[in-house]
Amino acid sequence: MGVFYVVIVIAMLTFGALARNFIDLKNHDEGTDDMKDLAKIIRDGAKTFLTREYRIIVPTVVIVAVIYMIFMEMVSGLTFILGAMMSSCACLIGMSGGTYGNVRTTNAARVTRHMSRTIRIALMSGSISGFAVPAFGIFGACIVWITSGGINFDYTGHSLLGLIPGIGFGKVVNPLTMRLTTYSLGCSLVAMFNRVAGGNYTKAADISADIVGKNVLNLPEDDSRMPNTIADFIGDCVNDIAGNVSDLLESFVATPVASVLIAAQAFKDNSALLNSAAVYPFILAGGGLLASVVGVNYIILKNRKRIKVIKGVETEVSREGVDPEEELNNATLVSAIAVAVLGLFAAKAAFGNVTLPAVFRAGWLSPWIAAVLGMISSVAVGKLTEFYTSLKSNHVKQLAYMATEGEAFVVTKGDAIGSRSILAPCSVIVISMIISGSLCGSYGIAIAALGMLSFVGTTVSIDAFGPVADNAGGIAESCHLDPEVRVITDELDAVGNTTAAIGKGNAIGAAAFATVALIMSFIGSFPSPDFTDPMTWVMMIGGMIIGGALIEYFASILTDNTITAAKDLAEAGAKQLNDNPDILAGKQRPDYESIIKKASDDALGHMLIPATLALAVPVVLGFLFGPVFILGLLIGSTIVAIGRAIFMGNSGGAFDNAKKFIECGMLYELGEDGEPVVNENGENIVIGKGTPAHKAAVTGDTVGDTRKDVVGVALDIFIKMMSTVSNTLAPMFYSYRLF
């Protein structure tokens, strides 16, 4: 138990670091009156949306918790609620960091005109989200462990219904694994709601603003005369920050839970090994939390204000020539090295004095090597994502030049980039999975997943950096600040597009590891099927087919909902501008509130069915066709979802940065020799904003928006939710199936 108290102390220290950064952030000035006014609209709109969203989430959580109490295990209903609470706290705090940090990032660029100082504020804002994710996630998991008294095979938990004589529902072999699983499921449910609703909101606003504002009216990006633009700013906060926080928290929690589930099955006859194998994931997660705080704060401190005495006068100076991408990479590198070192000592302490089975091929080093493989996979997937989506990428450059040929060429080329980008990261994931599995079985796969997310505090801090920079640029444009300010924020935004794509790649990569581990755990939850029986294969292959089709169906629901909402918002925004010419003339402020309310209504109205689909489908099909069919369902959905999510994230990221490539003035008119054409002053002729090529790139960006920020980001939650639900109900599927 001592380890868990230590991890709780680390979580509490992280809460302290979070509070320190938040206070420091708020002490910075918001800027001009216009900037303060716009920031308040964004902040209030985000709070209003989440308040209305939680009026739906809270009763749903309570209903599901009561069902678990009645049919499965009484305390599991409470741990389900705890998971939902931890996820909710993290996303609310993270969103607050974003809504307070966006305008302060703009003001840092306005006042200092220095990249380093602007990076510092944006990363400080992102760290609120980054520190909240692992701190709340591991804090709640430790509470579940401590209150459950650890792994106890002698106690059989009961549901409320199971206390009635003659009713066999609710008996579980190990209450701790049930409670950790429902804790993880509570996190997943909130993540799914936030991703579905937030994604619909932000992309409907973004797409409608682009179509009407840029392509129809030729307005600058983020022009405040277009009312949908302000709704888009709010959407960045509720989806790209709050939604991302709950998404990554869910992934972070699912990995140690999967490790404990597998350890409880694989090592139950070796109590010493079982205890070490169950504790090690929490040590690694706690070490990763500490490493993240060190890595992120190192970059924040590195870019602080400095005072030097120059010729007897105290002068404020800043670091020159700072590359934001390099700064963020350094934060990741410091965190990764720190957690690898801590993980090595932890592995020696946990497994060094334990009799290990033959499956631990490298002895006590086996779990640590698996964790390092996960970390290497994380970096590799990130680099591959960067290769296909970065503003400096040749793929993005080719896509931008393809925009000169028209919309059809842009979309087709973007699809090709997305499809091509799948093979390499999938190969990395599979190779790491095979090696980690050969080192210490299915337990090694779960530990590799945890290694991939061990420094999630840094990953989320960097990921949240993106929407903060995006909002900062929007505020600069909307408040008519000096163009030099927008140059700084645009460079940060372009880097943020890449970091967001990297975060999405890591999320789906970790989901692949975690889901495979959960599937392995699911297989061990019921008697081994008879594979000599043809019907076993029929059931499993049938489940695989339905699982793959289910992913496509889920994607279609989210896409349809977003496009329908975007069309309605585009019409509403265009009507305002047509009915009142004074808005475009800059004489009157648009009615932002009506657009914000409409965006919220559309998003929340389409939220419930797709968000609860992952809960309902395995339950219904499990009781109809049994666990073998569900095994096929999980395998099929995982295979399709991984490739689909990578395709959507990378093609969407490439579309976004191809548009940014043109907006940054990097697209030149080419001659017959393929070299840039120059004007009479010897300068390259730029194909910039407002040109047909730019409009084609905007069309590509609207296609990519739904992919990367609505569908792609929800798929990893979807497959983990189905796997988690299936694990809690596997024995019941076996005993109470119809066919």
TIMIDO-765519 format. One record per residue (C-alpha): residue in three letters; x, y, z. Coordinates in pm, whole numbers, plus 50000, padded with zeros to 5 digits. Each point is the difference from the previous one (the first is absolute). Layout:
ALAXYZ;...
***
This chain:
MET500005000050000;GLY502945023550063;VAL500635004249626;PHE496495013149946;TYR500365026050272;VAL503265011449838;VAL498245003049662;ILE497205020050166;VAL502645023450145;ILE501485004449649;ALA496505007749868;MET499535025750277;LEU503345016249915;THR498865001549638;PHE496795017250108;GLY502265025250172;ALA502075005349684;LEU496785003749802;ALA498685026350244;ARG503335018449990;ASN499965002049619;PHE496345010149997;ILE500575028450247;ASP503085011549806;LEU497984998949677;LYS497165021250140;ASN502485025750131;HIS500895008849640;ASP498065028249834;GLU497184992749752;GLY500765030249784;THR497665025749847;ASP496325004750088;ASP498984983349672;MET502194969950082;LYS498534997350350;ASP496465002449865;LEU500554973049738;ALA501774977350250;LYS497015003050235;ILE497594990349721;ILE502094969049927;ARG500344990950368;ASP496295004750076;GLY498964981149686;ALA502194970250087;LYS498694999150358;THR496395002149878;PHE500514971449755;LEU501554977050260;THR497325008650254;ARG497284989949756;GLU501954969149895;TYR500324987950358;ARG496235002150044;ILE499974970149764;ILE503204983050119;VAL499154999650374;PRO496694980949976;THR501544976049746;VAL502884992550237;VAL497604994650290;ILE497804976349796;VAL502964978849887;ALA501414999650357;VAL496684987750141;ILE499874972549736;TYR503454988250108;MET498975000950366;ILE496904979249931;PHE501364974249760;MET503784998050049;GLU501685012050322;MET498815026550244;VAL503215020050048;SER500734999149625;GLY497175024449944;LEU501745024650231;THR503384995549832;PHE498295006249666;ILE498795033450137;LEU503505007250137;GLY501504994749653;ALA497465023749848;MET500795025850271;MET503774998249950;SER499645003949624;SER497585029050044;CYS502255018450246;ALA502984996849768;CYS498155012649692;LEU498435029450185;ILE503335011050144;GLY501794994449669;MET497425020549812;SER500375028150253;GLY503735000549932;GLY499295003349628;THR497375027350028;TYR502235020950228;GLY503194992449806;ASN498865007949644;VAL499715037850040;ARG503125001850216;THR501934982149724;THR498775026249755;ASN501035027650235;ALA503454984750052;ALA500535001249624;ARG498605035549986;VAL502115014350282;THR503284980949973;ARG500084991649624;HIS502164970550108;MET499374963949909;SER501524986350322;ARG497765020250232;THR496914990949796;ILE500934963050006;ARG500355002450378;ILE496465013050053;ALA498434975449753;LEU501824970350156;MET499175011850352;SER496355000649895;GLY500344965249846;SER501664986750317;ILE496745005450193;SER498444973249780;GLY503154979249985;PHE500494997250376;ALA496284994850069;VAL499724969049777;PRO502414975850173;ALA499575015650347;PHE496234995350015;GLY500124966749816;ILE502574982950224;PHE498665016650317;GLY496584984149949;ALA501474966149909;CYS502104999750320;ILE496905008650205;VAL498204970049844;TRP502944977150083;ILE500385011850360;THR496284998850082;SER499704965349843;GLY502874986450211;GLY502004988149700;ILE499564967649809;ASN497904975650199;PHE498944967049845;ASP498304988250320;TYR497225026049987;THR497104997149757;GLY498265033049928;HIS496235001149966;SER497585022149817;LEU496795011650162;LEU498104974749789;GLY502554973350082;LEU499085002250371;ILE496584985249918;PRO500114962050052;GLY500054980649676;ILE501255029049787;GLY503504994049871;PHE500735033949844;GLY502785021550132;LYS502564975250131;VAL503545009749912;VAL503264982050060;ASN501905031250092;PRO498195031850109;LEU503115021949950;THR500254992449628;MET496275005949960;ARG500235033550179;LEU503085011449808;THR498254990249677;THR496855019850083;TYR502175029250114;SER501624999549655;LEU496584996849837;GLY498775031050185;CYS502945019349856;SER499224986049654;LEU496345010050005;VAL500795036550081;ALA502744999949734;MET497584987149738;PHE497385026350082;ASN502595027749994;ARG501534988449674;VAL496684994849819;ALA498325032050119;GLY503125021749998;GLY501084987449659;ASN496585006649849;TYR499935035050151;THR503455011549895;LYS500064985349652;ALA496495011749913;ALA501065035250099;ASP503404997249828;ILE498684985949672;SER497145025049979;ALA502365029050076;ASP502424988549729;ILE497344994349734;VAL498145032850050;GLY502805022150128;LYS502934989849781;ASN498604984249687;VAL496855021149953;LEU500825033850155;ASN503834999449970;LEU500365010450362;PRO503324994750182;GLU500284969350219;ASP498535005850348;ASP498295032449897;SER497675009350287;ARG497395013549754;MET499184963549925;PRO498044989150312;ASN500814963249949;THR503685008250056;ILE499405007250369;ALA498104967350037;ASP503064983149847;PHE502255016150264;ILE497744985150269;GLY500034966549821;ASP503804999050014;CYS499695001750378;VAL497204974650050;ASN501364974149757;ASP503715004849938;ILE500655006650369;ALA497174986150219;GLY499254971249762;ASN503654991649953;VAL500635000550375;SER497234974950074;ASP501094979149699;LEU503634996750110;LEU499034995350366;GLU497834970949892;SER502904985049804;PHE502435005650287;VAL497694982850250;ALA499144970949770;THR503634988849968;PRO500864992850368;VAL496534984950041;ALA500684976349710;SER503354991150161;VAL498334991250331;LEU497284979649827;ILE502584979049815;ALA502234996350307;ALA497014987750205;GLN499334973249740;ALA503544989949903;PHE501765000450340;LYS497264991050249;ASP501914968850107;ASN503135020250087;SER498995025950259;ALA503385017650011;LEU500165004149623;LEU496345010149988;ASN500585027550254;SER503065013149814;ALA498304998249661;ALA496925018450130;VAL502015027150178;TYR502585007149726;PRO497545018049765;PHE499155024450278;ILE503675006450076;LEU500665006249630;ALA496975023049973;GLY501075019350309;GLY503565003249869;GLY498665011949665;LEU497905026150176;LEU503085013250180;ALA502024999449678;SER497325019849817;VAL500015027550262;VAL503795002449971;GLY500064999649618;VAL497285025849943;ASN501095023950275;TYR503584998049868;ILE498865016149672;ILE497735024950179;LEU502885011650222;LYS502444999949709;ASN497895026149819;ARG499285022750297;LYS500625037250003;ARG503665008550062;ILE501515032450125;LYS503575009549910;VAL502015030950086;ILE501085016049672;LYS502185031250033;GLY498825004350356;VAL496294997249909;GLU497744970650091;THR498634987649668;GLU497444972749929;VAL501314974449753;SER498624968549840;ARG501494969749829;GLU500465006149629;GLY499514976449709;VAL497754976250194;ASP498444971949796;PRO496654990950164;GLU500054964849858;GLU503464994050146;GLU498935013650339;LEU497034976350018;ASN502134970749884;ASN502485007850278;ALA497204998350259;THR499094965649869;LEU503624988549998;VAL500645010850360;SER496804983150119;ALA500684967849810;ILE503554996650132;ALA498875007150356;VAL497204974249995;ALA502284973849838;VAL502555003950281;LEU497334999150271;GLY498384969849835;LEU503294980950005;PHE500475004550375;ALA496334991650057;ALA500314967649799;LYS503024989350205;ALA498165007750325;ALA496784982649894;PHE501324968949821;GLY503634996850112;ASN499284977250298;VAL497064980849853;THR500124965249848;LEU499085006749639;PRO498494975149755;ALA501624991149669;VAL497735024349817;PHE502145028350146;ARG502734994049743;ALA502235028850114;GLY499394994650372;TRP499095030550206;LEU500935022249706;SER497124986049790;PRO497245024350115;TRP502385029449976;ILE501034991049645;ALA496324997049908;ALA499355034550146;VAL502965014849811;LEU498724984049680;GLY496735018150062;MET501865032950047;ILE502024994149682;SER496754992049818;SER498525032550128;VAL502935020349867;ALA500064980349671;VAL496275004349939;GLY500405036950080;LYS502875004049755;LEU498074981449730;THR497015022350060;GLU502265030449976;PHE501434986049674;TYR496545000449841;THR498385030550164;SER502655025550097;LEU500065034049830;LYS503584991449900;SER498954966349852;ASN500414993549628;HIS496594983050005;VAL498355032050125;LYS501965020649747;GLN498844977349717;LEU496435002150125;ALA500175038250009;TYR501325001449642;MET497264975749896;ALA497515026750113;THR500925020149691;GLU498264972649798;GLY496685002450188;GLU497964984150279;ALA499734965049852;PHE503784996749975;VAL500445012550357;VAL497544974950146;THR501354971149795;LYS503635007850089;GLY499085004250368;ASP498314965949996;ALA503124984749846;ILE502195015450273;GLY497654987050270;SER499944964749854;ARG503774999049953;SER500555011350360;ILE498324969250151;LEU502534972649926;ALA503085013450181;PRO498405008050340;CYS498044967349991;SER503264981649935;VAL501645017650295;ILE497084990650226;VAL499954963649888;ILE503764995250030;SER500015015150350;MET497014978750091;ILE501704968049883;ILE503275007750180;SER498335011050324;GLY497714969649987;SER502954976649950;LEU501765016050300;CYS497274994450258;GLY496814988649828;SER496805019949984;TYR501145018650314;GLY502875014549793;ILE497555013549742;ALA498055018150273;ILE503225014450145;ALA501085011749653;ALA496695018649973;LEU500705016550334;GLY503535008649888;MET498525017249697;LEU497895021850229;SER502325001550299;PHE500915036649935;VAL496475009249890;GLY500285031550214;THR502545013349752;THR498104987249698;VAL496755017050104;SER501805032250098;ILE501465001749650;ASP496714989449842;ALA498045027150187;PHE502665024849886;GLY498444997449650;PRO496445012350065;VAL501335026950235;ALA502235013249719;ASP497114996649752;ASN497725020550227;ALA502805025050059;GLY500345006049625;GLY496235003249966;ILE499885026050275;ALA502815019449833;GLU498105000449669;SER496625007950156;CYS501415028650209;HIS501905014749701;LEU503444997850159;ASP503255006849815;PRO500634973549727;GLU503334991750171;VAL498024985550290;ARG498164976649764;VAL503294989049844;ILE501164987450342;THR496704983050086;ASP499704984549651;GLU503384983350038;LEU498904986150338;ASP496674989249849;ALA501724981249717;VAL502174981750253;GLY496844994050204;ASN498334983249701;THR502894975549989;THR500084994250376;ALA496244993949993;ALA500464974149725;ILE502814983950203;GLY497734998850304;LYS497304983149794;GLY502544974949868;ASN501184992050352;ALA496424996250120;ILE499104974549732;GLY503374982350041;ALA499484996450374;ALA496424989249932;ALA501314972149777;PHE502284986950277;ALA497395004550274;THR497184984449797;VAL502094969549912;ALA500814996250371;LEU496315003450090;ILE499094974449733;MET502554976050151;SER498425006150339;PHE496554993949851;ILE501124966449861;GLY501084989450351;SER496625009450150;PHE498084969749867;PRO500804963349920;SER502084995249689;PRO497784994949692;ASP500164968249792;PHE501675010549677;THR499394965749846;ASP496315009149988;PRO499195018249673;MET497415021550176;THR502745014950217;TRP501675013649687;VAL496685011249855;MET499265019750318;MET503455015750019;ILE500275009349630;GLY496445013150009;GLY500945021650296;MET503075013049816;ILE497925010149698;ILE497425017850216;GLY502795016550203;GLY501625015049690;ALA496635011149862;LEU499105015350336;ILE503035023149983;GLU498915012849660;TYR496425004550124;PHE501225019450304;ALA502165022049777;SER497055006949771;ILE497795011250289;LEU502595024750125;THR500695013249649;ASP496315004249917;ASN499325017950327;THR502905024149949;ILE499195008149636;THR496315005550080;ALA500925023550285;ALA502585018149782;LYS497415005849727;ASP497505014450249;LEU502665022650155;ALA501215011949659;GLU496465010149908;ALA499495017550335;GLY503295018949974;ALA499405010249637;LYS496475011850086;GLN501355023450268;LEU502445015849757;ASN497475002849717;ASP497285014750223;ASN502315025650158;PRO502625015849768;ASP501305020750293;ILE501714968750137;LEU502284996049697;ALA500555037549999;GLY501354997250353;LYS497345023250142;GLN498154973950207;ARG501034969150195;PRO498494966749885;ASP497594980850220;TYR502554975150130;GLU497714986250269;SER497394986049757;ILE502684981849796;ILE501654986450315;LYS496634987650128;LYS499164983749667;ALA503384982749986;SER499454986950355;ASP496464987949928;ASP501074981449686;ALA502994983750171;LEU498144989450315;GLY496974988449803;HIS502124975249805;MET502174988350290;LEU498184972450188;ILE499644972149742;PRO503604998449869;ALA501425005650350;THR498134970350147;LEU500354977049697;ALA503224984650134;LEU498204991450325;ALA496904985149840;VAL501384979749709;PRO502194974850192;VAL497284995550264;VAL497254992049748;LEU502144978549770;GLY501714982850294;PHE496754987650149;LEU498784990149653;PHE503044981749859;GLY502394994450290;PRO503655007950074;VAL501554984849686;PHE497965023249780;ILE501045029450220;LEU503644989049968;GLY499655002849622;LEU498215033450039;LEU502895014150203;ILE502654987149758;GLY498215012649689;SER499205034350142;THR503585004550125;ILE501584991149666;VAL497785023849804;ALA500085028050259;ILE503805002050022;GLY500535005049626;ARG496955022349969;ALA501055022750286;ILE503575004049870;PHE498685007649651;MET497595026150129;GLY502445016550238;ASN502865002449750;SER497965009849694;GLY498195026250209;GLY503285013450137;ALA501495001849649;PHE496945018649869;ASP500195024850288;ASN503685007849956;ALA499745001849620;LYS497535028450053;LYS502375015050258;PHE502894996349750;ILE498155022949760;GLU498875024350270;CYS503585003750121;GLY501075011349649;MET502054968849927;LEU498294990449671;TYR501675015049691;GLU499025002249638;LEU502174975449808;GLY501355002849650;GLU500264972449739;ASP503324989750149;GLY498374994550340;GLU501855029250155;PRO498245029850169;VAL499155029249770;VAL501385033550117;ASN498625035349952;GLU501835031049883;ASN501495004250350;GLY501484965249991;GLU497514986850258;ASN498124967349971;ILE496365004649893;VAL497874987250288;ILE496684982049956;GLY498355010950324;LYS496715005650177;GLY496885005449790;THR501394982849689;PRO498264970049837;ALA502784977750137;HIS499335012650352;LYS496274993649961;ALA500754964649879;ALA502214994550305;VAL497225013150224;THR497664974349845;GLY502544973050078;ASP500265012850356;THR496224997850045;VAL500164963749885;GLY502834993050244;ASP498355018050292;THR497344973550057;ARG502524972349949;LYS502675010850246;ASP497975017650268;VAL496724980550007;VAL500244964449867;GLY503684991250034;VAL500295011450360;ALA496894980650107;LEU501034966349856;ASP502654991850262;ILE497485006850279;PHE497404979149819;ILE502094968349977;LYS501305003050359;MET496475005650134;MET498724968849824;SER502934979750131;THR499555012950355;VAL496244993350004;SER500604965249859;ASN502544992350274;THR497525008550275;LEU497284978249846;ALA501964970749850;PRO498884973650258;MET496385010449955;PHE500244997949621;TYR501204964250043;SER497254990050243;TYR497015019149862;ARG500325001649620;LEU497034993249773;PHE501914981549724;
***
